[in-house]
Amino acid sequence: MSTTTPMRRVALASCAGTTIEFYDFFIYGTAAALVFPKVFFPALGEAAGTVASFATFAVAFGARPLGAVLFGHFGDRLGRKKTLISTLLLMGIATVLIGCLPSAASIGVAAPLLLVLLRIAQGLAVGGEWAGATLLAAEYAPPAKRGLYAVFPQLGPALAFALSSTTFLIVNLFVGETSAAFIEWGWRVPFLLSAVLLAVGLYVRLAIEETPMFVKADRVATAPIVGAFRHQWREILLAAGSLAMLFAFFYIGTAFLTSYGTAKVGLSRSTVLSLGVASTVVFGAAIVLSGIYSDRVGRKRVVLAACLVSVPWSFVMFPLLDTGSAVAFALTLMVTMAIFGVAYGPRGALLPEMFRTRYRYTGAGIAYNLAGVIGGGTAPILAADLSAAHGGQAVGYVLAAFGLLSVICTLALPETRDRAMEPQPESLLNAA
């Protein structure tokens, strides 16, 4: 089988796919912060409705490891390309259906139940997406430029956050800041537009070929999850712990601060959304620069620097936010996302380099999505609850704890920059 897909096309396919998948994921987070408490949980009141809304946001993180196992199994057995097309379809369909859901006022308790089911489908899809997209880039890339090319799928979250915030901002400008139309139907527009992005993503991904490393593998694992945990369980757990801060910072920055900025700081919805768009420039640049720099100094050193900075910043951010200044909010958001970006950039190369070809999709995916449960799934819920009960500073202590966990785990990680990713002869590998 020929594998002559140009590197630029691979980069585009990996970036486009993660952009679309995370766009779908992020518009849910924005809607959970701005409208879902009123649309799906009106009987609970503002505070409890917000907690319940972020709980449905967190449901997807519980599904993400299952998605990593499910799609990792097929990705390691059938190939990266076919599996990535499946994750894209599942995410796109679930997102469009969320945009069509009736409110709790129309169908009662069935509305939040259906919302949770579709959120689980989103979690399964994104659980299988990240590992496949990064493998697509890393397994095609020249070894000396793996950090560079692996930033393309990593840019997906930055572009997706900008796109989701921009879409909500445009809708908000058209229907008005206080208009009931935003609650009734305006929030649905970004979800329904996902159908257009789905068509674009499928076109791009169908145009690429399977990765050379998968094609060259002398045999595939019959049970990738068994092989991954039998031979590389330590790498899975350490990688997950090292990623915990990254997820906590990212989802606090993209979801919780959207709610905090409007409800606690007192900023307008349009101001918060506009600053969210501006912050994507900062953390997009951080992703690119840190990924490229990791080709020079190593993945571990760059990631560790971001984890170390995250601990003191956790204690600074909420006192800064509580000054009530739009400038302070912008600074807090951008620094938080820059720390995330520096930690995130090298990950697209680091995790694929840690695992053997035959269960690389499964191992990298499980590690990444376990971290999503630890950091991304718990942080927004804890933040909403702790902020209501004890103020924003309590959230800072939680973030600092995640940062400390990631420092410890990153110190124990191996350096992978010079590690060969090519499949090894069967005689050198344990049977998986």
ChimeraX attribute file (.defattr): number of C-alpha atoms within 10 A of each C-alpha:
attribute: neighborCount
match mode: 1-to-1
recipient: residues
	/A:1	8
	/A:2	9
	/A:3	13
	/A:4	12
	/A:5	15
	/A:6	11
	/A:7	15
	/A:8	12
	/A:9	16
	/A:10	26
	/A:11	22
	/A:12	17
	/A:13	25
	/A:14	31
	/A:15	24
	/A:16	25
	/A:17	28
	/A:18	29
	/A:19	26
	/A:20	26
	/A:21	29
	/A:22	24
	/A:23	29
	/A:24	30
	/A:25	26
	/A:26	23
	/A:27	26
	/A:28	27
	/A:29	26
	/A:30	24
	/A:31	25
	/A:32	27
	/A:33	24
	/A:34	22
	/A:35	19
	/A:36	26
	/A:37	23
	/A:38	21
	/A:39	22
	/A:40	27
	/A:41	24
	/A:42	16
	/A:43	13
	/A:44	14
	/A:45	11
	/A:46	14
	/A:47	13
	/A:48	17
	/A:49	21
	/A:50	24
	/A:51	23
	/A:52	21
	/A:53	27
	/A:54	29
	/A:55	19
	/A:56	24
	/A:57	28
	/A:58	24
	/A:59	20
	/A:60	28
	/A:61	28
	/A:62	21
	/A:63	23
	/A:64	30
	/A:65	27
	/A:66	20
	/A:67	28
	/A:68	33
	/A:69	22
	/A:70	19
	/A:71	30
	/A:72	31
	/A:73	24
	/A:74	20
	/A:75	27
	/A:76	25
	/A:77	20
	/A:78	15
	/A:79	20
	/A:80	24
	/A:81	19
	/A:82	17
	/A:83	22
	/A:84	28
	/A:85	18
	/A:86	15
	/A:87	24
	/A:88	25
	/A:89	17
	/A:90	19
	/A:91	27
	/A:92	28
	/A:93	19
	/A:94	22
	/A:95	27
	/A:96	21
	/A:97	15
	/A:98	20
	/A:99	20
	/A:100	13
	/A:101	18
	/A:102	18
	/A:103	21
	/A:104	19
	/A:105	14
	/A:106	12
	/A:107	12
	/A:108	13
	/A:109	13
	/A:110	15
	/A:111	19
	/A:112	22
	/A:113	14
	/A:114	15
	/A:115	22
	/A:116	19
	/A:117	16
	/A:118	23
	/A:119	25
	/A:120	23
	/A:121	24
	/A:122	30
	/A:123	29
	/A:124	26
	/A:125	30
	/A:126	31
	/A:127	31
	/A:128	32
	/A:129	32
	/A:130	28
	/A:131	30
	/A:132	33
	/A:133	29
	/A:134	30
	/A:135	29
	/A:136	30
	/A:137	31
	/A:138	31
	/A:139	23
	/A:140	24
	/A:141	21
	/A:142	13
	/A:143	19
	/A:144	12
	/A:145	17
	/A:146	25
	/A:147	31
	/A:148	26
	/A:149	29
	/A:150	32
	/A:151	29
	/A:152	28
	/A:153	31
	/A:154	28
	/A:155	26
	/A:156	24
	/A:157	24
	/A:158	25
	/A:159	23
	/A:160	24
	/A:161	25
	/A:162	24
	/A:163	22
	/A:164	26
	/A:165	27
	/A:166	19
	/A:167	19
	/A:168	24
	/A:169	20
	/A:170	15
	/A:171	20
	/A:172	20
	/A:173	13
	/A:174	13
	/A:175	15
	/A:176	14
	/A:177	15
	/A:178	11
	/A:179	12
	/A:180	11
	/A:181	15
	/A:182	21
	/A:183	18
	/A:184	14
	/A:185	13
	/A:186	21
	/A:187	23
	/A:188	22
	/A:189	16
	/A:190	25
	/A:191	26
	/A:192	19
	/A:193	16
	/A:194	23
	/A:195	16
	/A:196	11
	/A:197	20
	/A:198	22
	/A:199	13
	/A:200	14
	/A:201	25
	/A:202	18
	/A:203	13
	/A:204	17
	/A:205	21
	/A:206	13
	/A:207	12
	/A:208	19
	/A:209	20
	/A:210	20
	/A:211	23
	/A:212	18
	/A:213	19
	/A:214	25
	/A:215	14
	/A:216	13
	/A:217	15
	/A:218	12
	/A:219	14
	/A:220	16
	/A:221	17
	/A:222	15
	/A:223	16
	/A:224	24
	/A:225	22
	/A:226	16
	/A:227	21
	/A:228	25
	/A:229	18
	/A:230	12
	/A:231	15
	/A:232	16
	/A:233	15
	/A:234	14
	/A:235	22
	/A:236	23
	/A:237	18
	/A:238	21
	/A:239	28
	/A:240	26
	/A:241	27
	/A:242	29
	/A:243	33
	/A:244	30
	/A:245	33
	/A:246	30
	/A:247	25
	/A:248	26
	/A:249	28
	/A:250	24
	/A:251	22
	/A:252	25
	/A:253	22
	/A:254	25
	/A:255	23
	/A:256	22
	/A:257	25
	/A:258	25
	/A:259	24
	/A:260	23
	/A:261	23
	/A:262	18
	/A:263	15
	/A:264	16
	/A:265	17
	/A:266	14
	/A:267	18
	/A:268	15
	/A:269	20
	/A:270	19
	/A:271	16
	/A:272	24
	/A:273	25
	/A:274	17
	/A:275	20
	/A:276	26
	/A:277	21
	/A:278	17
	/A:279	26
	/A:280	26
	/A:281	17
	/A:282	19
	/A:283	27
	/A:284	25
	/A:285	18
	/A:286	22
	/A:287	29
	/A:288	23
	/A:289	18
	/A:290	25
	/A:291	34
	/A:292	22
	/A:293	19
	/A:294	24
	/A:295	19
	/A:296	13
	/A:297	11
	/A:298	19
	/A:299	28
	/A:300	21
	/A:301	16
	/A:302	20
	/A:303	30
	/A:304	21
	/A:305	15
	/A:306	23
	/A:307	29
	/A:308	17
	/A:309	14
	/A:310	27
	/A:311	23
	/A:312	15
	/A:313	18
	/A:314	23
	/A:315	19
	/A:316	13
	/A:317	21
	/A:318	19
	/A:319	16
	/A:320	16
	/A:321	24
	/A:322	17
	/A:323	12
	/A:324	15
	/A:325	15
	/A:326	18
	/A:327	13
	/A:328	17
	/A:329	23
	/A:330	20
	/A:331	17
	/A:332	22
	/A:333	28
	/A:334	21
	/A:335	18
	/A:336	24
	/A:337	29
	/A:338	24
	/A:339	26
	/A:340	28
	/A:341	31
	/A:342	27
	/A:343	28
	/A:344	28
	/A:345	33
	/A:346	32
	/A:347	28
	/A:348	29
	/A:349	30
	/A:350	30
	/A:351	25
	/A:352	27
	/A:353	24
	/A:354	23
	/A:355	20
	/A:356	22
	/A:357	25
	/A:358	26
	/A:359	28
	/A:360	28
	/A:361	36
	/A:362	35
	/A:363	33
	/A:364	31
	/A:365	34
	/A:366	29
	/A:367	24
	/A:368	28
	/A:369	32
	/A:370	27
	/A:371	28
	/A:372	30
	/A:373	23
	/A:374	20
	/A:375	28
	/A:376	27
	/A:377	26
	/A:378	21
	/A:379	28
	/A:380	28
	/A:381	22
	/A:382	17
	/A:383	26
	/A:384	26
	/A:385	19
	/A:386	16
	/A:387	17
	/A:388	15
	/A:389	10
	/A:390	11
	/A:391	17
	/A:392	21
	/A:393	21
	/A:394	19
	/A:395	23
	/A:396	22
	/A:397	15
	/A:398	21
	/A:399	27
	/A:400	23
	/A:401	16
	/A:402	27
	/A:403	29
	/A:404	19
	/A:405	19
	/A:406	28
	/A:407	25
	/A:408	16
	/A:409	20
	/A:410	23
	/A:411	15
	/A:412	15
	/A:413	18
	/A:414	14
	/A:415	16
	/A:416	17
	/A:417	23
	/A:418	12
	/A:419	11
	/A:420	12
	/A:421	18
	/A:422	16
	/A:423	17
	/A:424	15
	/A:425	10
	/A:426	11
	/A:427	7
	/A:428	7
	/A:429	11
	/A:430	9
	/A:431	10
	/A:432	17
